Amino acid sequence: MSLCDSVDIWFLENKNLFGLSYDWESILSEEEKQRANRFHFEKDQRSFIIYHACKRVILSSYLQKEPQEIMFSVHEKGKPFLKNDLLTFNLSHTKSAAIIAVSHGREIGVDIEEIRNSADYLNIAKRFFHPEEYHQLINIQDVQKQRRTFFTLWTAKEALLKAKGDGITAGLNHFCVQFNLNHPDEIKHSDSGNIALTPLETPDNYVATLAIVGEQKSVFYQNFQHDPKITSFSKHLTLYSGSRNSDHF
């Protein structure tokens, strides 16, 4: 199955990447370096650098280019895309993990969130979500399930807006996302766009959703591994894009 029929998902965690001593910043563009420098805290700055460097390395495995040679452009509303190529991608990250989705010929969006017990999620939902989503949440009696549902709704809404190229500034309350708690793989929405939503496999403390413009595609989970025996930076990260698989995290 080719990328025309599917989406590859790459999951990254800080704990597996922060210990590497490579000069991640060396493969970023000047614009990416400037964006990294805007972060106040060093840890946030380093996360941005590593995730965007990994994005370049992952895309280089599909494009057969050196990571630093990849050229990006930006749509009117800020969504990045590859110049002169039909390969599509999207990156989402929290403070401790990231997801990169890659496909071909279809616009995609992805969002990942870490489930935070401290989040005042009901008030956030009441203020920013569609009224039906808020009522869906308050009718869930189990607090843990209620909290996880909130973050699932959040990722679904953000992923949909990113797939459309709108971004969160378009507003989260203009459409409603609904899913069956007994069948969590079934996510529906009221947006007029032809967009399929798919929940993604993640470690238990995260939730993530993929949005695809058009019909739903098969999802394959890829390995992103480090081989300490290889000293060349371009070969240091072992990518398995050539043998796509459905292994879970």
Backbone bond lengths (Angstrom), bond angles and torsions (degrees), N, CA, C in turn:
res aa  C-N    CA-C-N  psi(-1)  N-CA   C-N-CA  omega(-1)  CA-C   N-CA-C  phi
1 M - - - 1.468 - - 1.524 109.72 -
2 S 1.337 117.29 131.27 1.456 121.41 -177.89 1.522 110.44 -91.04
3 L 1.332 115.40 171.36 1.460 120.21 178.02 1.526 112.23 -67.23
4 C 1.337 117.85 -14.04 1.461 119.49 175.06 1.524 110.74 -66.76
5 D 1.325 116.50 -23.52 1.456 121.56 -177.14 1.523 113.11 -108.24
6 S 1.324 117.99 1.02 1.458 119.19 -171.26 1.528 111.20 -151.39
7 V 1.329 114.53 176.11 1.464 122.55 176.16 1.521 107.98 -130.43
8 D 1.319 117.17 132.17 1.461 121.92 173.98 1.523 108.75 -93.67
9 I 1.334 115.97 136.30 1.461 122.23 -179.88 1.525 108.82 -118.23
10 W 1.329 115.84 126.24 1.466 122.94 178.35 1.524 108.22 -115.32
11 F 1.336 116.77 123.06 1.457 122.36 179.51 1.529 109.48 -106.31
12 L 1.328 116.51 130.30 1.462 122.69 -177.68 1.519 109.28 -124.13
13 E 1.327 116.87 141.16 1.458 121.19 175.22 1.520 110.68 -128.07
14 N 1.333 115.37 139.67 1.466 120.64 -179.96 1.523 112.42 -52.67
15 K 1.319 116.61 -42.77 1.459 120.54 -173.72 1.519 112.36 -61.00
16 N 1.345 117.22 -22.87 1.457 121.02 178.60 1.518 112.89 -93.77
17 L 1.332 117.22 -9.86 1.464 120.72 -172.88 1.525 113.65 -117.62
18 F 1.337 117.16 -30.00 1.463 119.91 -174.90 1.525 112.17 -64.29
19 G 1.333 117.20 -28.05 1.458 119.63 -177.15 1.515 114.50 -77.01
20 L 1.327 117.57 -11.16 1.460 119.83 -179.37 1.528 109.98 -75.20
21 S 1.312 116.76 137.27 1.469 121.16 -172.23 1.524 112.83 -94.83
22 Y 1.322 118.41 15.27 1.453 120.46 -175.63 1.523 112.27 -79.81
23 D 1.299 114.69 155.43 1.458 121.60 -178.85 1.526 108.42 -83.26
24 W 1.338 115.32 79.47 1.456 120.70 -178.85 1.533 111.48 -56.95
25 E 1.299 115.38 -38.50 1.463 120.17 -174.69 1.519 112.54 -62.33
26 S 1.328 117.01 -23.34 1.465 120.59 -174.92 1.524 113.11 -66.00
27 I 1.338 118.01 -21.33 1.467 118.71 -179.35 1.527 112.61 -100.29
28 L 1.329 117.25 2.73 1.456 120.36 177.53 1.522 111.06 -85.77
29 S 1.317 115.64 156.29 1.464 120.81 174.07 1.524 109.35 -77.13
30 E 1.322 116.44 167.11 1.465 120.38 177.63 1.526 110.79 -62.56
31 E 1.332 116.56 -36.74 1.466 119.89 179.29 1.520 110.64 -64.91
32 E 1.327 118.04 -40.43 1.462 121.62 178.49 1.525 111.05 -66.25
33 K 1.317 116.57 -38.65 1.466 120.39 177.91 1.526 110.84 -64.39
34 Q 1.319 116.71 -39.91 1.467 120.40 178.69 1.525 110.89 -64.89
35 R 1.331 116.48 -39.84 1.465 120.04 177.81 1.526 110.73 -64.07
36 A 1.322 116.64 -39.62 1.464 120.66 178.63 1.521 110.94 -63.07
37 N 1.311 117.55 -38.79 1.463 121.93 -177.39 1.524 113.08 -69.24
38 R 1.320 117.82 -13.23 1.463 120.86 179.78 1.527 112.15 -76.75
39 F 1.346 116.63 -16.62 1.465 119.08 179.41 1.525 109.74 -73.79
40 H 1.326 115.31 136.84 1.463 120.27 -176.94 1.523 111.64 -74.70
41 F 1.344 116.58 -40.75 1.459 120.37 -175.60 1.533 110.19 -94.79
42 E 1.327 114.79 139.02 1.460 120.68 -176.67 1.531 111.88 -60.99
43 K 1.343 118.08 -38.08 1.459 120.69 -179.14 1.525 111.03 -63.56
44 D 1.333 116.85 -41.15 1.462 120.56 178.20 1.525 110.40 -66.13
45 Q 1.319 115.98 -39.48 1.461 120.64 177.95 1.526 110.78 -62.42
46 R 1.335 115.75 -44.69 1.467 119.24 -179.28 1.530 111.48 -67.32
47 S 1.327 117.56 -37.33 1.467 120.36 176.69 1.520 110.72 -60.35
48 F 1.320 116.67 -45.75 1.459 120.84 179.53 1.520 110.29 -59.30
49 I 1.331 116.80 -46.77 1.466 121.27 -178.43 1.520 110.95 -60.76
50 I 1.335 117.13 -47.29 1.463 120.63 -176.58 1.528 110.84 -66.76
51 Y 1.328 117.47 -45.24 1.460 119.40 -177.68 1.525 111.70 -63.67
52 H 1.314 116.94 -41.90 1.467 119.18 -178.82 1.526 111.26 -74.40
53 A 1.323 117.66 -29.52 1.462 119.92 172.58 1.526 110.06 -67.43
54 C 1.326 116.88 -43.71 1.470 120.73 177.57 1.523 110.84 -61.53
55 K 1.327 116.68 -38.92 1.462 120.19 176.74 1.524 110.15 -57.49
56 R 1.323 116.86 -43.97 1.460 120.56 178.55 1.533 111.60 -64.29
57 V 1.324 116.42 -42.95 1.464 120.20 -179.54 1.531 110.49 -64.41
58 I 1.330 117.43 -43.38 1.462 121.05 178.81 1.523 110.99 -62.53
59 L 1.319 117.14 -48.04 1.463 120.00 -179.87 1.525 111.28 -64.11
60 S 1.331 116.84 -32.66 1.469 119.77 179.49 1.521 111.33 -64.05
61 S 1.363 117.27 -28.24 1.459 120.26 179.67 1.530 111.48 -70.21
62 Y 1.331 117.26 -26.02 1.464 121.06 176.14 1.532 111.50 -86.40
63 L 1.327 115.67 -38.52 1.466 121.11 -173.13 1.521 113.53 -86.84
64 Q 1.356 116.28 -12.28 1.469 121.28 -177.15 1.535 110.84 58.02
65 K 1.328 114.43 45.43 1.461 122.07 176.39 1.520 108.52 -129.11
66 E 1.323 116.45 160.59 1.452 119.86 171.14 1.533 108.55 -68.55
67 P 1.335 118.26 144.32 1.470 120.41 -176.30 1.524 113.83 -54.08
68 Q 1.327 117.10 -40.63 1.460 120.39 -176.39 1.534 113.01 -74.04
69 E 1.332 117.36 -11.38 1.467 121.13 -179.47 1.528 112.62 -86.40
70 I 1.321 117.35 -12.04 1.462 120.80 -176.25 1.527 109.95 -70.56
71 M 1.327 115.31 131.73 1.456 121.42 -178.23 1.524 110.00 -109.59
72 F 1.330 115.91 127.51 1.460 121.82 178.35 1.519 110.28 -108.29
73 S 1.309 114.92 152.60 1.455 121.59 168.62 1.518 107.29 -128.52
74 V 1.312 117.49 175.22 1.469 121.28 -174.71 1.521 109.58 -132.90
75 H 1.338 115.93 131.50 1.457 120.21 174.51 1.527 110.20 -66.70
76 E 1.331 115.06 169.47 1.464 121.45 -175.84 1.531 112.64 -54.31
77 K 1.342 116.74 -36.78 1.466 120.18 -177.51 1.524 112.98 -97.28
78 G 1.337 116.47 12.90 1.462 119.55 169.52 1.508 116.91 102.93
79 K 1.340 119.85 -3.69 1.460 120.44 -178.87 1.522 110.20 -77.55
80 P 1.351 118.25 125.67 1.463 120.41 -179.42 1.525 112.01 -76.33
81 F 1.329 115.52 151.34 1.457 121.03 175.13 1.529 108.47 -149.38
82 L 1.329 115.32 166.11 1.456 121.12 -178.87 1.522 110.24 -86.31
83 K 1.307 115.98 134.53 1.460 120.10 176.05 1.528 109.73 -72.31
84 N 1.326 116.21 135.29 1.463 122.39 171.61 1.523 113.55 59.07
85 D 1.340 117.58 36.14 1.455 119.88 177.45 1.523 109.48 -154.92
86 L 1.342 116.50 144.84 1.458 121.92 -179.63 1.519 112.52 -87.36
87 L 1.336 118.06 -3.47 1.456 120.88 176.16 1.528 108.67 -64.89
88 T 1.327 116.44 130.43 1.460 120.81 179.31 1.523 109.48 -114.47
89 F 1.313 116.22 153.57 1.460 120.72 -177.55 1.514 109.49 -153.90
90 N 1.323 115.13 164.15 1.455 120.70 172.26 1.521 108.67 -156.81
91 L 1.320 115.44 141.26 1.464 122.97 -178.01 1.515 109.54 -119.97
92 S 1.327 115.77 136.87 1.460 121.67 172.04 1.512 107.93 -138.08
93 H 1.338 116.63 140.78 1.462 117.91 -179.68 1.523 111.66 -145.32
94 T 1.315 114.23 152.16 1.451 123.27 170.11 1.529 106.42 -105.29
95 K 1.330 117.45 -166.75 1.460 119.65 177.52 1.523 112.17 -72.19
96 S 1.336 117.29 -22.74 1.461 119.10 -173.47 1.523 115.05 -123.59
97 A 1.327 118.83 -2.94 1.460 120.48 -179.35 1.523 110.18 -157.48
98 A 1.330 114.81 163.31 1.463 120.68 179.45 1.519 109.57 -145.61
99 I 1.320 115.81 157.12 1.459 123.18 171.79 1.513 108.36 -129.06
100 I 1.331 114.90 135.81 1.466 121.72 174.59 1.522 107.40 -121.14
101 A 1.332 116.61 125.50 1.462 122.40 177.14 1.522 108.64 -106.95
102 V 1.336 116.41 138.89 1.464 121.97 -179.09 1.516 109.11 -133.38
103 S 1.338 116.65 133.68 1.454 121.09 176.27 1.531 108.73 -147.70
104 H 1.333 116.21 -164.60 1.464 119.99 -177.24 1.521 109.21 -144.15
105 G 1.310 115.54 122.98 1.451 120.89 171.68 1.523 116.44 79.96
106 R 1.329 118.17 -0.80 1.457 121.71 178.51 1.520 110.00 -130.40
107 E 1.316 116.68 138.58 1.456 119.60 175.99 1.535 109.34 -70.76
108 I 1.327 115.31 137.55 1.463 120.72 -179.19 1.524 109.61 -134.36
109 G 1.310 115.03 159.01 1.462 121.57 173.99 1.514 108.26 -142.95
110 V 1.315 117.48 146.40 1.458 121.35 179.68 1.521 108.61 -140.60
111 D 1.319 115.85 146.65 1.461 119.72 175.91 1.520 108.96 -143.11
112 I 1.332 115.97 139.13 1.463 122.84 176.60 1.517 108.80 -127.90
113 E 1.315 116.46 140.77 1.456 121.84 176.83 1.526 109.03 -136.00
114 E 1.322 115.74 143.81 1.452 120.55 172.57 1.527 108.54 -87.75
115 I 1.328 117.63 132.33 1.464 121.40 -178.88 1.523 108.72 -72.79
116 R 1.317 116.42 113.27 1.458 122.65 -175.65 1.531 109.53 -108.89
117 N 1.314 116.32 121.79 1.466 120.72 -179.86 1.520 112.10 -66.83
118 S 1.335 116.79 -24.92 1.459 120.62 -176.70 1.528 113.18 -81.00
119 A 1.322 117.05 -10.09 1.462 119.88 -175.33 1.533 111.52 -67.00
120 D 1.324 116.14 133.58 1.462 122.12 177.15 1.527 107.75 -85.26
121 Y 1.322 115.22 65.96 1.458 120.22 -164.69 1.526 113.98 -69.88
122 L 1.334 119.09 -32.78 1.455 119.15 -179.06 1.524 111.59 -67.04
123 N 1.327 116.56 -41.65 1.468 119.43 177.34 1.528 111.12 -66.81
124 I 1.329 116.31 -37.19 1.471 119.67 176.72 1.525 109.82 -62.83
125 A 1.335 116.46 -45.25 1.465 120.45 -179.87 1.533 111.27 -63.57
126 K 1.317 116.64 -41.58 1.462 120.33 -179.72 1.521 111.52 -63.24
127 R 1.317 115.80 -35.00 1.469 120.23 -176.61 1.527 113.20 -83.42
128 F 1.347 117.58 -38.47 1.458 119.91 -168.73 1.534 114.71 -114.25
129 F 1.347 118.24 -20.58 1.457 120.19 -176.80 1.522 111.64 -87.45
130 H 1.313 115.47 169.51 1.458 121.98 172.04 1.530 108.33 -65.54
131 P 1.351 119.42 142.58 1.473 121.57 -178.25 1.531 113.30 -54.12
132 E 1.331 118.06 -36.66 1.468 120.01 -179.65 1.530 111.03 -67.54
133 E 1.326 116.90 -31.82 1.467 120.06 177.91 1.524 110.17 -69.13
134 Y 1.312 116.20 -40.11 1.467 119.97 178.38 1.530 110.42 -62.50
135 H 1.337 116.43 -44.43 1.463 119.53 179.12 1.524 111.04 -66.19
136 Q 1.316 116.85 -34.05 1.457 120.73 175.70 1.526 110.41 -60.23
137 L 1.336 116.61 -40.23 1.464 121.28 -179.26 1.524 112.23 -69.63
138 I 1.332 117.37 -48.17 1.464 118.94 -173.63 1.532 111.72 -69.76
139 N 1.338 117.28 -14.41 1.459 120.18 176.83 1.526 112.67 -85.73
140 I 1.324 117.49 -2.60 1.461 121.44 176.39 1.524 107.96 -90.71
141 Q 1.311 117.67 118.11 1.466 121.82 -173.35 1.525 112.94 -79.13
142 D 1.319 117.06 -36.70 1.461 120.95 -179.00 1.526 110.21 -73.66
143 V 1.329 117.26 121.11 1.464 121.55 -173.86 1.523 111.60 -63.87
144 Q 1.332 117.64 -42.80 1.465 120.27 -179.05 1.525 110.92 -63.96
145 K 1.317 116.36 -42.73 1.459 120.36 178.75 1.528 110.38 -67.64
146 Q 1.327 116.21 -37.04 1.463 121.10 178.21 1.529 110.93 -62.58
147 R 1.338 115.65 -45.06 1.457 120.43 179.60 1.536 110.95 -63.92
148 R 1.319 116.74 -44.73 1.471 120.14 179.90 1.529 110.88 -64.21
149 T 1.332 116.58 -37.86 1.463 120.35 178.00 1.517 110.99 -63.24
150 F 1.333 116.88 -40.72 1.470 119.95 176.92 1.523 111.08 -56.27
151 F 1.327 116.88 -50.14 1.460 119.44 -177.90 1.527 111.71 -68.14
152 T 1.335 116.81 -30.94 1.459 119.57 175.09 1.523 110.73 -65.09
153 L 1.335 116.39 -44.46 1.457 120.55 176.38 1.526 111.01 -60.46
154 W 1.323 115.36 -42.86 1.467 119.96 -178.73 1.530 110.65 -60.71
155 T 1.335 116.77 -48.14 1.467 119.19 -178.35 1.528 111.53 -66.13
156 A 1.328 116.92 -36.77 1.461 119.86 179.24 1.527 110.97 -63.77
157 K 1.331 116.06 -42.33 1.455 120.31 -178.54 1.535 111.23 -68.32
158 E 1.325 116.31 -43.78 1.466 119.50 179.17 1.524 111.08 -65.68
159 A 1.333 117.50 -42.84 1.460 120.36 -179.92 1.524 110.87 -61.33
160 L 1.332 116.72 -41.77 1.469 120.36 179.24 1.526 111.01 -61.89
161 L 1.327 116.81 -45.83 1.461 120.16 -179.80 1.529 111.20 -64.45
162 K 1.332 116.91 -36.78 1.464 120.27 178.67 1.522 111.27 -68.52
163 A 1.338 117.44 -38.35 1.462 120.25 177.62 1.530 110.79 -62.59
164 K 1.324 116.03 -36.82 1.467 120.49 177.63 1.519 112.48 -75.31
165 G 1.339 116.01 -15.44 1.462 119.92 -177.61 1.507 112.93 83.93
166 D 1.340 117.81 12.80 1.461 120.89 -176.72 1.523 113.06 -86.95
167 G 1.325 117.62 -39.50 1.453 120.01 -174.96 1.512 111.21 80.34
168 I 1.330 115.90 168.52 1.460 121.78 -173.76 1.524 112.41 -66.63
169 T 1.331 117.66 -19.93 1.466 120.22 -179.93 1.521 111.75 -65.25
170 A 1.340 117.75 -16.50 1.464 120.64 178.43 1.517 111.54 -70.15
171 G 1.341 116.99 -16.00 1.461 120.33 177.54 1.512 112.63 100.79
172 L 1.334 115.61 133.58 1.456 121.31 -177.95 1.520 113.29 -88.97
173 N 1.331 117.10 -10.79 1.463 119.79 -174.23 1.521 113.69 -100.73
174 H 1.333 117.05 7.35 1.463 120.18 -177.18 1.525 113.13 -85.02
175 F 1.320 116.86 -8.25 1.454 121.19 176.99 1.520 108.01 -148.81
176 C 1.330 115.71 162.26 1.459 121.65 -175.55 1.524 110.44 -116.99
177 V 1.331 115.72 134.02 1.464 121.99 175.00 1.526 108.08 -107.77
178 Q 1.319 115.91 134.46 1.456 120.91 179.19 1.517 109.83 -136.01
179 F 1.330 116.45 142.31 1.456 119.34 172.71 1.513 109.61 -146.26
180 N 1.313 113.98 155.72 1.453 122.33 -177.46 1.525 108.80 -86.24
181 L 1.332 117.26 120.00 1.464 120.70 -178.67 1.524 112.10 -61.19
182 N 1.317 116.35 -25.86 1.465 120.21 178.11 1.527 112.46 -82.63
183 H 1.320 115.93 -18.00 1.465 122.08 178.04 1.530 108.12 -135.74
184 P 1.340 118.20 73.14 1.475 121.80 -172.47 1.518 114.67 -63.18
185 D 1.348 118.25 -15.12 1.461 119.79 177.78 1.525 112.35 -75.64
186 E 1.311 116.60 -12.71 1.459 120.67 -178.87 1.527 109.60 -96.64
187 I 1.310 116.50 103.88 1.459 121.76 179.33 1.521 108.82 -117.23
188 K 1.326 116.32 124.36 1.459 121.53 178.40 1.525 109.19 -115.45
189 H 1.309 116.04 161.65 1.471 120.34 178.60 1.513 109.64 -150.93
190 S 1.335 115.28 162.75 1.463 120.99 -176.36 1.529 112.43 -100.93
191 D 1.332 118.31 4.42 1.463 120.10 179.62 1.522 109.70 -65.87
192 S 1.319 115.93 146.02 1.463 120.82 -176.72 1.524 113.08 -73.31
193 G 1.328 118.17 -17.16 1.449 120.46 -179.20 1.523 112.42 -72.51
194 N 1.330 116.29 151.03 1.466 121.92 178.49 1.525 108.36 -83.58
195 I 1.333 115.77 80.72 1.466 121.27 -173.48 1.520 109.65 -126.56
196 A 1.339 115.52 128.48 1.468 121.25 177.54 1.522 109.40 -96.65
197 L 1.334 116.96 136.44 1.457 122.86 178.87 1.520 109.95 -110.34
198 T 1.334 115.58 132.54 1.461 121.20 -178.65 1.521 110.11 -132.11
199 P 1.344 118.88 121.63 1.474 119.65 173.98 1.524 109.49 -69.43
200 L 1.327 116.44 144.35 1.454 121.45 -176.48 1.519 111.53 -107.23
201 E 1.322 115.53 150.91 1.462 121.32 174.65 1.531 108.95 -71.63
202 T 1.318 117.08 128.83 1.462 122.19 177.85 1.528 108.54 -144.21
203 P 1.336 117.64 165.64 1.468 118.91 167.89 1.527 110.00 -57.92
204 D 1.329 116.51 158.22 1.466 121.28 -170.41 1.521 114.76 -59.45
205 N 1.337 117.98 -27.38 1.461 119.58 -176.77 1.526 113.19 -87.89
206 Y 1.330 117.00 10.15 1.469 121.21 176.52 1.522 109.22 -129.58
207 V 1.323 115.22 158.69 1.465 121.38 165.40 1.526 106.64 -133.29
208 A 1.333 115.86 150.61 1.464 120.56 -179.81 1.519 109.07 -151.87
209 T 1.327 115.86 149.76 1.466 122.05 179.21 1.516 109.66 -135.86
210 L 1.321 115.11 142.30 1.459 123.35 176.02 1.516 109.18 -108.18
211 A 1.330 117.19 136.87 1.460 122.83 175.01 1.522 108.89 -120.01
212 I 1.332 116.14 134.30 1.462 121.98 -177.89 1.523 108.62 -129.11
213 V 1.329 117.38 129.25 1.458 121.18 174.78 1.527 107.79 -75.18
214 G 1.329 116.22 121.21 1.462 120.72 -175.18 1.516 110.74 104.97
215 E 1.328 116.26 -162.72 1.463 120.01 -176.35 1.523 110.87 -71.62
216 Q 1.324 115.30 158.30 1.453 122.11 -179.18 1.524 110.39 -64.53
217 K 1.336 116.19 143.03 1.456 121.73 179.71 1.523 110.18 -113.86
218 S 1.337 114.87 164.76 1.457 119.68 172.17 1.523 109.18 -71.20
219 V 1.332 116.57 145.55 1.463 122.54 -179.17 1.524 108.94 -114.47
220 F 1.332 116.08 131.75 1.463 121.84 178.55 1.521 108.97 -123.20
221 Y 1.329 116.38 133.86 1.459 122.08 -178.06 1.521 109.37 -97.81
222 Q 1.334 115.43 125.93 1.454 121.81 -173.34 1.527 111.94 -104.92
223 N 1.320 115.32 155.02 1.469 122.01 178.31 1.521 110.19 -95.15
224 F 1.312 114.70 138.83 1.465 121.40 176.21 1.515 105.57 -125.12
225 Q 1.339 116.27 103.35 1.453 119.72 -169.70 1.524 111.46 -122.97
226 H 1.325 113.73 157.55 1.453 122.81 -178.33 1.523 109.58 -111.90
227 D 1.322 116.58 128.63 1.460 121.02 178.20 1.527 108.63 -112.85
228 P 1.348 119.03 104.14 1.464 121.15 -174.56 1.525 113.99 -67.59
229 K 1.332 117.80 -11.63 1.462 120.03 -178.24 1.525 112.46 -81.60
230 I 1.341 116.26 -14.92 1.465 119.86 -177.86 1.524 109.04 -97.98
231 T 1.306 117.05 125.93 1.466 120.01 -174.44 1.524 112.97 -97.43
232 S 1.316 118.64 -22.27 1.468 120.74 178.90 1.519 109.31 -70.92
233 F 1.330 117.08 129.72 1.466 119.56 -176.70 1.518 111.28 -60.36
234 S 1.348 117.69 -43.25 1.453 120.31 -175.43 1.522 112.09 -64.80
235 K 1.347 117.47 -20.42 1.457 120.98 179.99 1.527 111.68 -109.15
236 H 1.324 116.66 -0.90 1.467 120.90 -172.06 1.520 112.03 -67.66
237 L 1.324 116.64 -35.94 1.455 121.01 -179.19 1.513 108.88 -94.43
238 T 1.313 116.68 117.72 1.452 122.13 -176.23 1.517 109.05 -86.32
239 L 1.339 116.97 113.60 1.450 121.98 -177.31 1.521 109.49 -107.50
240 Y 1.325 116.18 143.71 1.453 120.37 -178.39 1.528 111.09 -117.84
241 S 1.314 117.98 41.40 1.462 120.00 -179.04 1.520 111.60 -69.11
242 G 1.311 117.92 -19.20 1.454 120.26 -179.23 1.512 113.49 -78.22
243 S 1.319 118.27 -16.59 1.463 121.46 -178.95 1.520 109.34 -129.64
244 R 1.318 116.80 73.56 1.448 121.32 -172.73 1.511 110.08 -67.25
245 N 1.310 115.82 142.24 1.452 120.63 -174.91 1.513 109.83 -139.71
246 S 1.313 116.44 172.63 1.470 120.90 -178.64 1.519 111.32 -114.19
247 D 1.343 116.97 27.22 1.451 119.43 178.52 1.520 110.97 -63.52
248 H 1.337 116.46 140.44 1.467 119.93 177.46 1.521 109.09 -85.54
249 F 1.337 114.86 165.40 1.464 120.24 179.58 1.516 108.77 -70.58
